[in-house]
């Protein structure tokens, strides 16, 4: 809804400017405005896409990620960040460990 209304911002501004010195919207103007609602099947498809994205970003359980979690494999952005942190520590220790001369 936010995205749709944001794209219609100019429409609402133009209606508001027609009023007096102080821009405002009247209830009849807003009542005329219709927000399209996609069919239920399309809504479910959108939800599935957003659930997958959420699982990748937040490493939360999702139906497609269950098989990976059962195998003990973490997925998503948090897993990637954890792997990069381990990699950083490994190479930092390799670079900064100096052998002492006897």
Secondary structure, 3 states (H helix, E strand, C coil): CHHHHHHCHHHHHHHHHCCCCCCCCCHHHHHHCCCCCCCHHHHHHHHHHHHHHHHHHHCCCCHHHHHHHHCCCCCHHHHHHHHHHHHHHHHHHHHHCCCCCC
